[in-house]
Amino acid sequence: MPEIHKELPAINASNRPYWEAARRHELVMYGCCCGALYSHVTECTACGKPDMKWVRVSGRGEVFTFCVYRQAFHPAWKNDIPYNIAYVKLDEGPILISNIVGCDNKDIYIGMPVEVVFEDITDEVTLPKFRPVR
């Protein structure tokens, strides 16, 4: 039976700066001149100005919510059971969807302080993940 690989993010012109920063082990968000930050490319809904750029953020935040999966809904994840998916609210405001690593799933809780770590998957793709603050 052929090995089934996990799908990697599609890198395109609008999100390339995010993935290039991740490869450098830096976390960036799309930001407006007014200070509003977004986890994806958009125009500013806070002030409506088009002056947007990529801004480095701290990579610190807290678990906003999470779920632990105990069954594989896709064959590529069958060896990872159980695994978690977490919404992490960064200290700067945006929310990212990722995984909590470096602890047991039973130890994850809403409000848990976390910090970004990076997992180099390929030469082109590095995934931001989060671990409990030490």
C-alpha positions as CSV (number, residue, x, y, z in Angstrom):
1,M,0.0,0.0,0.0
2,P,1.5,3.4,-0.9
3,E,2.5,5.8,1.8
4,I,0.1,8.7,2.1
5,H,1.8,12.0,2.9
6,K,0.3,15.0,4.7
7,E,-0.6,17.9,2.5
8,L,1.7,20.8,2.9
9,P,0.7,24.5,2.8
10,A,0.2,26.0,-0.7
11,I,2.8,28.8,-0.9
12,N,1.7,31.6,-3.3
13,A,2.6,35.3,-3.9
14,S,0.3,36.6,-1.1
15,N,1.5,34.3,1.7
16,R,5.2,33.8,0.6
17,P,6.6,36.3,3.1
18,Y,4.9,34.4,5.9
19,W,6.5,31.1,4.9
20,E,9.9,32.6,4.2
21,A,9.9,34.1,7.7
22,A,8.9,30.7,9.1
23,R,11.9,29.1,7.3
24,R,14.1,31.7,9.2
25,H,12.3,30.6,12.4
26,E,10.5,34.0,12.7
27,L,6.8,34.5,13.1
28,V,5.2,37.4,11.1
29,M,1.7,38.7,10.8
30,Y,0.1,41.0,8.2
31,G,-0.1,44.5,9.8
32,C,-1.5,47.9,9.1
33,C,0.0,51.3,9.7
34,C,-2.7,51.8,12.4
35,G,-1.3,48.8,14.4
36,A,-3.9,46.2,13.6
37,L,-2.5,42.7,12.9
38,Y,-4.0,39.8,10.9
39,S,-3.1,36.2,10.6
40,H,-3.8,36.2,6.9
41,V,-3.5,38.7,4.0
42,T,-6.5,41.1,4.0
43,E,-7.1,44.8,4.0
44,C,-7.4,46.5,7.3
45,T,-10.9,46.3,8.8
46,A,-9.9,48.5,11.7
47,C,-9.1,51.7,9.7
48,G,-9.7,50.8,6.0
49,K,-6.3,52.0,5.0
50,P,-4.4,50.0,2.4
51,D,-0.9,50.5,4.0
52,M,-0.2,46.9,5.0
53,K,3.1,45.1,5.5
54,W,4.5,42.0,7.2
55,V,5.4,42.6,10.9
56,R,7.5,40.3,13.1
57,V,5.6,39.3,16.3
58,S,6.7,37.8,19.6
59,G,5.4,34.3,19.0
60,R,4.0,34.2,22.6
61,G,0.4,33.8,23.4
62,E,-2.1,31.4,25.0
63,V,-4.3,28.5,24.0
64,F,-7.7,30.0,23.0
65,T,-9.3,26.6,22.5
66,F,-8.2,23.1,21.3
67,C,-9.4,19.6,20.4
68,V,-7.6,16.3,20.8
69,Y,-8.3,13.9,17.9
70,R,-8.5,10.2,18.8
71,Q,-9.4,8.9,15.4
72,A,-7.8,9.6,12.0
73,F,-10.2,11.4,9.7
74,H,-7.5,11.2,7.0
75,P,-5.1,8.3,6.5
76,A,-2.0,10.6,6.6
77,W,-2.6,11.2,10.3
78,K,-3.2,7.6,11.4
79,N,0.3,7.3,13.0
80,D,-0.2,10.6,15.0
81,I,-3.3,9.5,17.0
82,P,-4.0,11.1,19.4
83,Y,-3.0,14.6,18.2
84,N,-4.2,18.1,19.0
85,I,-5.3,21.1,17.0
86,A,-5.2,24.3,18.9
87,Y,-6.3,27.9,18.3
88,V,-3.5,30.1,19.8
89,K,-4.2,33.7,20.5
90,L,-1.0,35.6,20.2
91,D,-0.2,38.4,22.7
92,E,-0.5,40.8,19.8
93,G,-4.1,39.7,19.1
94,P,-4.3,37.4,16.0
95,I,-5.3,33.8,16.4
96,L,-3.4,31.0,14.6
97,I,-4.4,27.3,14.2
98,S,-1.5,25.0,15.0
99,N,-0.5,22.2,17.3
100,I,0.8,22.2,20.9
101,V,4.0,20.2,21.2
102,G,6.3,19.4,24.0
103,C,3.7,18.2,26.5
104,D,1.1,15.5,26.8
105,N,-2.4,16.2,25.3
106,K,-3.9,15.8,28.8
107,D,-1.8,18.7,30.1
108,I,-3.1,21.3,27.5
109,Y,-5.7,23.7,28.9
110,I,-7.5,26.9,27.7
111,G,-5.4,29.9,28.8
112,M,-2.1,27.9,28.8
113,P,0.8,30.2,28.0
114,V,2.7,29.1,24.9
115,E,5.5,30.2,22.7
116,V,6.3,29.4,19.0
117,V,8.7,26.7,17.9
118,F,9.4,25.8,14.4
119,E,9.3,22.3,12.7
120,D,11.3,22.1,9.5
121,I,9.3,19.8,7.2
122,T,11.1,20.3,3.8
123,D,13.5,22.8,2.4
124,E,10.6,25.1,1.5
125,V,8.1,24.5,4.4
126,T,8.7,25.2,8.1
127,L,5.6,24.9,10.3
128,P,5.1,27.2,13.3
129,K,3.9,25.1,16.3
130,F,3.6,26.0,20.0
131,R,4.9,24.6,23.2
132,P,4.2,25.5,26.8
133,V,6.2,28.5,28.1
134,R,9.1,27.1,30.2
